[in-house]
Each structure stands twice: as structure tokens, then as C-alpha cells.
Amino acid sequence: MRKYIFVTGGVCSSLGKGIAASSLGSLLESRGLSVCMIKIDPYLNVDAGTMSPYQHGEVFVTDDGAETDLDLGNYARFTSSPLSAANSITTGQVYQEVIRKERKGDYLGKCVQVVPHITDEIKRRIYSLGEQDGIDVTIVEIGGTVGDIESIPFLEAVRQIIHERSRRNALSVHVSLIPTVTGGELKTKPTQHSVKTLREIGIQPDVLLCRIASEMEDGMKRKIANFTNIDYECVLSAHDVTTTIYEIPVVYRQQGLDKVVCDRLDLPCKKDSFSGWAEVAETWKNAEQTVEVAMVGKYTELGDSYKSIDESLVHGAIANGVRIKIRKIDSELLTTSEEAEKALEGVDGILIPGGFGERGINGMVEAARVAREKKIPYLGICLGMQVQVIEWARNVLGVLDANSSEFTPDGENNVIALLEEQVDVTQFGGTMRLGLSESKVLEGTLIHQAYGSGAVKERHRHRYEVNNAWREQFVNSGLIFSGFTPDGQLVESTEWPDHPWAVGVQFHPEFTSSPLKAGPLFRDFIAAIL
């Protein structure tokens, strides 16, 4: 019978359930097991695509074009779990499907209720992935905090699955906080109450991961085990790490999390290929050199807004044996050339990420100018590539009002234009150019050198592209268009001539980078800096 692990959180949000679930997945994979990761989000949105990065962090895009929660990015970086739209479950999706069935008449006149109809739909979605051939363990992360009213249907579905599958085939892992109060005293009472709340729902946690500032002492572990009815060896210290999140699997491995889970679920635990993760942690820990990259964006106030790019820069640094410091700069503050040059003073590289809307665009253009004129290695992603083209038009071609039709719909010199298939689109959710597609890149270019191939497959999320009416003028002025869609109709990457390293790409390479295999562009970006 297939195995299921359910990861819940207590006391408060943002405890790192996604990292915990991902780390557990990496540990099980190192034992030779095949893992499937699922994220459940209790919000009513159908997906994360229409939410501001300030609301919910970045939007992670899958191969099939699903716009999902950022935790799927953690799953992709820590595990080999196949990820698609089906791996992201929201309240909006569940209710939408149940109502569709009710309107169709599938319930044969029954009164449609949360139990059993909503919970059955939740279970169906979990089982449809977990029962697939080749999957040994399905890890399901329940978003939110135990006790939240919107999480109740999902926790009831989890309770039913654990009951149906038995405790030899389904496991509850609870992540809870051990806070520090005035005077530095650690308090276990919030965790005790969090477990109590979960047990009142009908779920007895099998494993407890205690989020705590420093490693938990043995006496505290015994006290928590006694008051929560959890075995001592299953109460683990999820303490802060001082280096990188990729040390977290090492921390859990040292405490035997993989052995505990394998024993409880009667899983084979013989193979051991964990050395790669240990090497990643050691490389970062022992690096003697640090490089600083400026990320000039419009959502810099929230740390998770560019999560995948942040981590991909770390991957590129690890691949080059160095550490990285990221200087986050709000592009809206760069209102003059002088401010831009001052803000970027001393950085080793400049990266401009994706985004939507006119706010802060001129600051991004100024940052791109600084990178070009001062020969600072540059990486532009999605909007960052479009900014690279706009900057060239303004400062090299001399078209001072060059812009994008996203910002000036009626502008005379829009060098960036709306995709043809987007012209009549009126709804925002899931309507952009989304998902994996292929680009053809030219030999002798930086992007060809990075990927080592003329064909590049990466994921997209955008509505605008380089205006083809300007292509010839750009090429004649020296701007390098180094990648195109297979039919040659759309520009996919740009490069500056006479520059040490500058690449702009319309796609999002951060979605396929991992600490064990850094994304080629991030690897070469850091290498160029060095």
C-alpha cells in the first residue's frame, strides 16, 4: 500500500513547513524512495496567479503552466518530485469542482455538504497523485495553522485518510513553535496546545518538529514528548541554521528523521545517497570569498517576492565555490542617474527580475544603464530583458520615449509590445504565456555557452515581447538577439556587445535551478563576476 505523510503547522504561520516537507522529501529520496509532493492552500483563490507578491510571495510556475504557491519551488529545489497543476490544491479549486458536479447533476439530488462531498473531493485529488505507479511516498503539506477555520475541511480529510490507511501507511508530522519570552526563557506551552488542538480534530501527530532558536536540550524534548503523547525519538529539534537552508536536511538527518519515518511506515531504508546534500552545505560553509549582487526590483520589501531567484543565485554561488550577498534595491527609489549609480556602487553584478506594472520601471532602466556603461555583469529575467531593450533604445538609439505598451498603451515608440494572442484577453487568471517551451539559441552567444546547446527549455510567464517592428533597427545598432522561439517570430534572449557578460531572457530560469544542479545562467553569471 502507498504511504502518505501529512505536514501541518501550529502556533503561527511562516514556521517553514515547506522547507520541512521538502527536507523530508530529500531525505527519503536519498534512501532510494520515489516521492510526490503536494501543497494544499486554504485560500479561495483558484491559484496564486492573481495575487500580489506582497500578499503571498512569488508565484512558482510549473511545466504545464500552473501558477502555484512558492512552496512548490521548495519542492523543486529539494526533491525530484514531478510537479504540475495537480500538485497544488486550493479551496477555490475544490469548491469550484464540487459546484460544477452539483450543477451537472452528479450528486443525484443529494444535499451537497462539506462532509462528505468537499472532503471526498480533497481525498480524490490526493489519491489521484499518491496512487500513481512509481510513487512510494506522498508528502502533503497543509497550508495555514492548525485552528484556522478555513483549514478544517482539509484536516478532516487528512483524519479520514489516516483512518482509512492505518498508521502503518499514513503519518502525521507537525511543525510547531517554541517561542522565547522576555529574559530568554523558552516556552513549550504553545506547542502543547497546538498538538492538543490537532488531537481534538482527531489527528495524533507521530513526529513533532520543534522550531526553536538553538538546538533543543534533552530535558525539553522529554517534557514535550510526555505532554504531547509523542515518542521521545520522534520529537526533533528544528533549530535555526546560520549558513543556508540547504543545511536543514543535514540537521534532520543527524537527528534520524529519515530513520524514524522509514521505521514508522515500514519503508526500506538501505540505500544512502545523501552525500550530495552534505557537500552542498559544506561548500557554502567553507567558502572564503563572497560576491555581492544587486537585485533591482519593485517588490523588494517582502523577502519571499523573489524567492526562486534568491535561491538560484545561491545555487550559482555554490557551483562556483563562493558565497553570495544580495543587495535588494527598490527600483522606485532610483529616480535619477546619480541615485542609481550611488545605490549600485561597489556591487559585483546586477540582476533585474520580473514584475508587472509601470511603477519603478525608470529606476530599472537606470540600473541597466549602469550595468552596461560600467561593464558590470548583468542578468535580466522576463521584465529584466524588456528593460534591457528599452534602455538600449533610449540611450544607444536615442529614442528617449522608448517604452513598453504595458506602460504606455498609446505610445509612439513602444519597443516592447503585447503578444498577439493576448490582444483580446479580458480575464487575468491563467491567461498569460505560461509553462515550459523551447527556445532556439545562436552558436557563439553567451546563452549558448551557458546551456551548451542550441535548444533551451525553460518556463514562461508573461504577456509582452520585443516589438518585431523594431528588430532590424536594434540589430543594425549592435544589440544581439541571441534566442528565438522555434519559428523565429519572437525574441527570447538578448545580449550586449562589447560587455564582459550580459544576458536578458524572456523566460524564467530560476524555476528549474537547484542546489545540486545550478541553473546554467546563474552559474555563468557568478562565474563572470569572479
Secondary structure by P-SEA (a helix, b strand, c coil): cbbbbbbbbcccccccaaaaaaaaaaaaaaabbbbbbbbbbccccccccccccccccbbbbccccccccaaaaaaaacccccccccccccaaaaaaaaaaaaaaccccccccccccaaaaaaaaaaaaccccccccbbbbbbccccccccaaaaaaaaaaaaaaaccccbbbbbbbbbcccccccccaaaaaaaaaaaaaacccccbbbbbccccccaaaaaaaaaaaccccccccccccccccccaaaaaaaaaaaaaaaaaaaccccccccaaaaaaaaaaaaaccbbbbbbbbcccccccccaaaaaaaaaaaaaaacbbbbbbcccccccccaaaaaaaaccccbbbbbbbbcccaaaaaaaaaaaaaaaccbbbbccaaaaaaaaaaaacccccccbbbccccccccccccccccccccccccccccccccbbbbbbcccaaaaaaccccccccccccccccccaaaaaaaacccccccccccccccccccccccbbbbbccccccccccccccaaaaaaaaaac
